[in-house]
Amino acid sequence: LSNLHVGDRVDVVAVDPDADHRAEVVARGAEIVTLPADVDESGGIRVGVGTSEEEALRLAERALGSRLSVLASRS
């Protein structure tokens, strides 16, 4: 969690754990707009991202059956 900050740009990747499909980038350059105050026991964190309407709809669709992850650049 300490590696992400509000304002960072990330790519959001979807992976369906029940399918043989490769990971797919569903949003590029999404801006982190919210981070949780603390980390829960689930092993994941919920982050809010700002993106275009088209990418937001694709994210919502993929979230129904996929695991979403963010990739942050170290540049």
C-alpha positions as CSV (number, residue, x, y, z in Angstrom):
1,L,0.0,0.0,0.0
2,S,2.8,2.4,0.7
3,N,3.9,2.1,-2.9
4,L,0.7,3.7,-4.2
5,H,-0.3,7.3,-3.8
6,V,-3.3,9.3,-4.8
7,G,-2.4,10.9,-8.2
8,D,-0.3,7.9,-9.4
9,R,-1.1,6.6,-12.8
10,V,-1.6,2.8,-13.1
11,D,-2.7,0.2,-15.7
12,V,-5.6,-2.0,-14.6
13,V,-5.3,-5.6,-15.6
14,A,-8.1,-8.3,-15.5
15,V,-7.5,-12.0,-15.2
16,D,-10.3,-14.6,-15.1
17,P,-9.0,-17.3,-12.7
18,D,-11.5,-19.9,-14.2
19,A,-10.4,-19.4,-17.8
20,D,-7.4,-20.1,-19.9
21,H,-7.2,-16.5,-21.1
22,R,-4.2,-14.3,-20.7
23,A,-4.2,-11.2,-18.6
24,E,-5.8,-8.2,-20.4
25,V,-5.2,-4.5,-19.8
26,V,-8.6,-3.0,-19.4
27,A,-7.6,0.6,-18.5
28,R,-4.3,2.4,-19.2
29,G,-3.1,5.3,-17.3
30,A,-5.9,5.3,-14.8
31,E,-5.4,7.8,-11.9
32,I,-5.5,6.6,-8.3
33,V,-8.1,8.8,-6.7
34,T,-8.8,7.0,-3.4
35,L,-6.9,4.6,-1.2
36,P,-8.1,2.8,2.0
37,A,-7.1,4.1,5.4
38,D,-5.9,0.6,6.4
39,V,-5.5,-2.8,4.9
40,D,-8.0,-5.6,5.7
41,E,-7.3,-9.3,6.1
42,S,-8.4,-10.2,2.6
43,G,-5.0,-9.8,1.1
44,G,-6.2,-7.2,-1.4
45,I,-7.0,-3.5,-1.2
46,R,-9.7,-1.4,-2.8
47,V,-8.5,1.5,-4.7
48,G,-10.6,4.1,-6.6
49,V,-9.4,5.0,-10.1
50,G,-10.4,7.8,-12.4
51,T,-10.7,6.9,-16.1
52,S,-12.7,7.5,-19.2
53,E,-16.3,6.4,-19.4
54,E,-15.5,3.7,-21.9
55,E,-12.8,2.2,-19.7
56,A,-15.0,2.5,-16.6
57,L,-17.7,0.5,-18.3
58,R,-15.1,-2.1,-19.4
59,L,-13.8,-2.3,-15.8
60,A,-17.3,-2.8,-14.4
61,E,-18.0,-5.6,-16.9
62,R,-14.7,-7.4,-16.3
63,A,-15.0,-7.1,-12.5
64,L,-18.0,-9.4,-12.6
65,G,-15.9,-12.5,-13.4
66,S,-12.3,-11.4,-13.2
67,R,-9.7,-10.4,-10.6
68,L,-8.5,-6.9,-11.2
69,S,-4.9,-5.7,-10.4
70,V,-3.1,-2.5,-10.9
71,L,0.4,-2.2,-12.4
72,A,2.3,0.8,-11.3
73,S,5.3,2.1,-13.3
74,R,8.5,2.8,-11.4
75,S,9.7,5.4,-13.8
